[in-house]
Amino acid sequence: MLAVTEAAADAISALTAQDGLAGQGGLRFTLVTPEVDGAPIAVALAQEPVAGDQVVRATAGAQVFLEPGAAELLSDKVLDVQQDAEGQLNFAVLEQRDTPPAM
């Protein structure tokens, strides 16, 4: 199952609160066919999970919704946030052994 770091959970909570989705909303991952920019997964804020989604509840009430294909692809991964060269925070999907989850 996808693990979510505390930093990622905080970012998800902040994003959902900013969009008025606090409490029920979350970050939703879906498979993209064909791949967009070399990435097989798309991510967006969602008001609620879609039927069949796997729901991962992280700290601070943050939620991640995974459509079945994305859930399978990310089952051994960790969702984190990392700062880029411009100081912008971005979500990153890492191998579970690279970053210990803080759930």
PyRosetta script that sets phi, psi and omega in degrees:
from pyrosetta import init, pose_from_sequence

init()
pose = pose_from_sequence("MLAVTEAAADAISALTAQDGLAGQGGLRFTLVTPEVDGAPIAVALAQEPVAGDQVVRATAGAQVFLEPGAAELLSDKVLDVQQDAEGQLNFAVLEQRDTPPAM")
pose.set_psi(1, 142.0)
pose.set_omega(1, 176.9)
pose.set_phi(2, -57.1)
pose.set_psi(2, 132.2)
pose.set_omega(2, 174.1)
pose.set_phi(3, -100.0)
pose.set_psi(3, 152.3)
pose.set_omega(3, -178.2)
pose.set_phi(4, -126.8)
pose.set_psi(4, 124.1)
pose.set_omega(4, 178.4)
pose.set_phi(5, -72.6)
pose.set_psi(5, 163.1)
pose.set_omega(5, 178.2)
pose.set_phi(6, -61.6)
pose.set_psi(6, -38.7)
pose.set_omega(6, 179.2)
pose.set_phi(7, -63.5)
pose.set_psi(7, -42.0)
pose.set_omega(7, 178.1)
pose.set_phi(8, -66.5)
pose.set_psi(8, -40.9)
pose.set_omega(8, 178.6)
pose.set_phi(9, -61.1)
pose.set_psi(9, -42.2)
pose.set_omega(9, 178.3)
pose.set_phi(10, -62.6)
pose.set_psi(10, -41.8)
pose.set_omega(10, 179.6)
pose.set_phi(11, -65.4)
pose.set_psi(11, -41.3)
pose.set_omega(11, 178.3)
pose.set_phi(12, -63.7)
pose.set_psi(12, -44.6)
pose.set_omega(12, 178.7)
pose.set_phi(13, -60.0)
pose.set_psi(13, -42.7)
pose.set_omega(13, 179.6)
pose.set_phi(14, -65.1)
pose.set_psi(14, -43.1)
pose.set_omega(14, 179.9)
pose.set_phi(15, -65.3)
pose.set_psi(15, -43.8)
pose.set_omega(15, -178.8)
pose.set_phi(16, -68.4)
pose.set_psi(16, -37.0)
pose.set_omega(16, 177.1)
pose.set_phi(17, -64.6)
pose.set_psi(17, -42.1)
pose.set_omega(17, 179.9)
pose.set_phi(18, -62.1)
pose.set_psi(18, -34.4)
pose.set_omega(18, -179.9)
pose.set_phi(19, -92.5)
pose.set_psi(19, 7.4)
pose.set_omega(19, 179.7)
pose.set_phi(20, 73.4)
pose.set_psi(20, 23.6)
pose.set_omega(20, -178.0)
pose.set_phi(21, -109.7)
pose.set_psi(21, 9.6)
pose.set_omega(21, -177.4)
pose.set_phi(22, -56.1)
pose.set_psi(22, 138.1)
pose.set_omega(22, 178.4)
pose.set_phi(23, 98.0)
pose.set_psi(23, -50.9)
pose.set_omega(23, -177.2)
pose.set_phi(24, -113.7)
pose.set_psi(24, -22.9)
pose.set_omega(24, -174.9)
pose.set_phi(25, -84.6)
pose.set_psi(25, 174.2)
pose.set_omega(25, 179.1)
pose.set_phi(26, -169.1)
pose.set_psi(26, -172.6)
pose.set_omega(26, 177.9)
pose.set_phi(27, -98.5)
pose.set_psi(27, 127.8)
pose.set_omega(27, -175.6)
pose.set_phi(28, -114.8)
pose.set_psi(28, 129.9)
pose.set_omega(28, 177.2)
pose.set_phi(29, -105.1)
pose.set_psi(29, 134.0)
pose.set_omega(29, 176.1)
pose.set_phi(30, -134.6)
pose.set_psi(30, 152.5)
pose.set_omega(30, 173.8)
pose.set_phi(31, -75.3)
pose.set_psi(31, 145.4)
pose.set_omega(31, 179.5)
pose.set_phi(32, -118.3)
pose.set_psi(32, 126.4)
pose.set_omega(32, 176.7)
pose.set_phi(33, -131.0)
pose.set_psi(33, 121.4)
pose.set_omega(33, -4.6)
pose.set_phi(34, -72.4)
pose.set_psi(34, 164.5)
pose.set_omega(34, -179.0)
pose.set_phi(35, -60.0)
pose.set_psi(35, 142.2)
pose.set_omega(35, 178.7)
pose.set_phi(36, -103.6)
pose.set_psi(36, 124.8)
pose.set_omega(36, -179.0)
pose.set_phi(37, 52.4)
pose.set_psi(37, 35.5)
pose.set_omega(37, 178.1)
pose.set_phi(38, 78.0)
pose.set_psi(38, 1.9)
pose.set_omega(38, -178.8)
pose.set_phi(39, -106.0)
pose.set_psi(39, 130.3)
pose.set_omega(39, -179.4)
pose.set_phi(40, -84.1)
pose.set_psi(40, -0.4)
pose.set_omega(40, -173.6)
pose.set_phi(41, -127.0)
pose.set_psi(41, 140.0)
pose.set_omega(41, 172.9)
pose.set_phi(42, -112.4)
pose.set_psi(42, 149.8)
pose.set_omega(42, 179.6)
pose.set_phi(43, -133.9)
pose.set_psi(43, 139.9)
pose.set_omega(43, 179.8)
pose.set_phi(44, -156.4)
pose.set_psi(44, 158.7)
pose.set_omega(44, 172.7)
pose.set_phi(45, -72.1)
pose.set_psi(45, 143.5)
pose.set_omega(45, 179.3)
pose.set_phi(46, -136.3)
pose.set_psi(46, 144.5)
pose.set_omega(46, 180.0)
pose.set_phi(47, -68.3)
pose.set_psi(47, -33.5)
pose.set_omega(47, -178.1)
pose.set_phi(48, -162.4)
pose.set_psi(48, 164.2)
pose.set_omega(48, 177.5)
pose.set_phi(49, -71.1)
pose.set_psi(49, 155.5)
pose.set_omega(49, 174.9)
pose.set_phi(50, -91.8)
pose.set_psi(50, 150.4)
pose.set_omega(50, 178.4)
pose.set_phi(51, -50.8)
pose.set_psi(51, 129.8)
pose.set_omega(51, -179.0)
pose.set_phi(52, 96.9)
pose.set_psi(52, -14.2)
pose.set_omega(52, 178.7)
pose.set_phi(53, -67.6)
pose.set_psi(53, 144.9)
pose.set_omega(53, 169.0)
pose.set_phi(54, -87.1)
pose.set_psi(54, 134.1)
pose.set_omega(54, -179.1)
pose.set_phi(55, -109.9)
pose.set_psi(55, 124.0)
pose.set_omega(55, 176.1)
pose.set_phi(56, -108.1)
pose.set_psi(56, 120.1)
pose.set_omega(56, 177.8)
pose.set_phi(57, -101.2)
pose.set_psi(57, 123.4)
pose.set_omega(57, -178.2)
pose.set_phi(58, -107.7)
pose.set_psi(58, -174.8)
pose.set_omega(58, 179.5)
pose.set_phi(59, -60.0)
pose.set_psi(59, 158.7)
pose.set_omega(59, 177.1)
pose.set_phi(60, 59.9)
pose.set_psi(60, 21.1)
pose.set_omega(60, 176.7)
pose.set_phi(61, 78.9)
pose.set_psi(61, 3.7)
pose.set_omega(61, 179.2)
pose.set_phi(62, -65.8)
pose.set_psi(62, 142.7)
pose.set_omega(62, -179.4)
pose.set_phi(63, -126.6)
pose.set_psi(63, 144.2)
pose.set_omega(63, 173.1)
pose.set_phi(64, -122.6)
pose.set_psi(64, 129.9)
pose.set_omega(64, 178.6)
pose.set_phi(65, -106.9)
pose.set_psi(65, 128.7)
pose.set_omega(65, -177.3)
pose.set_phi(66, -122.5)
pose.set_psi(66, 116.6)
pose.set_omega(66, 174.2)
pose.set_phi(67, -65.2)
pose.set_psi(67, 156.3)
pose.set_omega(67, -170.7)
pose.set_phi(68, -51.1)
pose.set_psi(68, -44.0)
pose.set_omega(68, 179.2)
pose.set_phi(69, -65.2)
pose.set_psi(69, -40.4)
pose.set_omega(69, 178.1)
pose.set_phi(70, -67.6)
pose.set_psi(70, -38.3)
pose.set_omega(70, 178.8)
pose.set_phi(71, -60.2)
pose.set_psi(71, -42.1)
pose.set_omega(71, 179.1)
pose.set_phi(72, -66.2)
pose.set_psi(72, -45.1)
pose.set_omega(72, -178.5)
pose.set_phi(73, -64.6)
pose.set_psi(73, -34.7)
pose.set_omega(73, -175.4)
pose.set_phi(74, -100.2)
pose.set_psi(74, 8.9)
pose.set_omega(74, -173.0)
pose.set_phi(75, -60.3)
pose.set_psi(75, -25.7)
pose.set_omega(75, -179.0)
pose.set_phi(76, -113.6)
pose.set_psi(76, 26.3)
pose.set_omega(76, -175.4)
pose.set_phi(77, -114.7)
pose.set_psi(77, 169.2)
pose.set_omega(77, 176.0)
pose.set_phi(78, -123.7)
pose.set_psi(78, 132.8)
pose.set_omega(78, 174.6)
pose.set_phi(79, -92.8)
pose.set_psi(79, 124.9)
pose.set_omega(79, -178.4)
pose.set_phi(80, -135.5)
pose.set_psi(80, 175.4)
pose.set_omega(80, 169.9)
pose.set_phi(81, -121.1)
pose.set_psi(81, 142.8)
pose.set_omega(81, 179.1)
pose.set_phi(82, -136.0)
pose.set_psi(82, 149.8)
pose.set_omega(82, -179.8)
pose.set_phi(83, -91.6)
pose.set_psi(83, 133.7)
pose.set_omega(83, 177.6)
pose.set_phi(84, -88.9)
pose.set_psi(84, -177.1)
pose.set_omega(84, -176.1)
pose.set_phi(85, -61.2)
pose.set_psi(85, -26.6)
pose.set_omega(85, 179.6)
pose.set_phi(86, -90.4)
pose.set_psi(86, 2.3)
pose.set_omega(86, 179.7)
pose.set_phi(87, 87.8)
pose.set_psi(87, 3.3)
pose.set_omega(87, 179.6)
pose.set_phi(88, -79.4)
pose.set_psi(88, 136.2)
pose.set_omega(88, 175.9)
pose.set_phi(89, -85.2)
pose.set_psi(89, 136.2)
pose.set_omega(89, 179.9)
pose.set_phi(90, -133.8)
pose.set_psi(90, 145.6)
pose.set_omega(90, 174.1)
pose.set_phi(91, -71.2)
pose.set_psi(91, 143.4)
pose.set_omega(91, 178.5)
pose.set_phi(92, -134.8)
pose.set_psi(92, 139.1)
pose.set_omega(92, 176.1)
pose.set_phi(93, -105.8)
pose.set_psi(93, 120.0)
pose.set_omega(93, -175.4)
pose.set_phi(94, -119.8)
pose.set_psi(94, 162.6)
pose.set_omega(94, 171.7)
pose.set_phi(95, -66.9)
pose.set_psi(95, 142.8)
pose.set_omega(95, -177.1)
pose.set_phi(96, -60.8)
pose.set_psi(96, -30.6)
pose.set_omega(96, -179.5)
pose.set_phi(97, -72.8)
pose.set_psi(97, -18.2)
pose.set_omega(97, -178.1)
pose.set_phi(98, -77.8)
pose.set_psi(98, -32.9)
pose.set_omega(98, -176.1)
pose.set_phi(99, -139.4)
pose.set_psi(99, 121.7)
pose.set_omega(99, 178.4)
pose.set_phi(100, -70.5)
pose.set_psi(100, 133.5)
pose.set_omega(100, 179.6)
pose.set_phi(101, -71.5)
pose.set_psi(101, 150.6)
pose.set_omega(101, 178.0)
pose.set_phi(102, -119.8)
pose.set_psi(102, 67.3)
pose.set_omega(102, -178.0)
pose.set_phi(103, -99.5)
pose.dump_pdb("model.pdb")
